[in-house]
Amino acid sequence: MLPRDGLARFREKHGKEKIVFTNGCFDILHRGHIEILAQAKSFGDILVVGLNSDVSVTRLKGASRPLVGEEDRSCVLAALEAVDYVVVFDEDTPLETIRALEPDVLVKGDEYNHEEIVGSRFVEERGGRVERVPMRKGYSTTSLLEKIRR
């Protein structure tokens, strides 16, 4: 776990390494998440995953979410081979986390248009790049919850 207030020091410490950042709620971890995280890791040396806090997930997804608390979601993500660090953020978007970390590569699924990717302008203005990776069809926490409800 990385404390958000320590991201600038983290960036300084790892200045020569290529830092990759991606983010999400990761409420129920599934194959689609794993594939995106593995692809994200392939773009650099260190993969930092921004994780929406419980209060952020509730604002974005509704009162019934998250199903899994941020401490547990963070622990599971951190245990994955592709993930080097996890940082939790309370805002609805990871923009402030991205600004603090200054990643070299920003990764999101291809369900987002380039212009919709939060932080893309900031990363590119600093000389970094944005990568959109293919999403595996049929894999989302929302679709899993719909299957469970049926």
Secondary structure, DSSP 4 states (H G I P E B T S, - for coil): ---GGGHHHHHHHTTTS-EEEEEE--SS--HHHHHHHHHHHTTSSEEEEEEE-HHHHHHHH-TT--SS-HHHHHHHHHTSTT--EEEEE-SSSSHHHHHHH--SEEEEETTS-GGGSTTHHHHHHTT-EEEEEPPPTT--HHHHHHHHH-
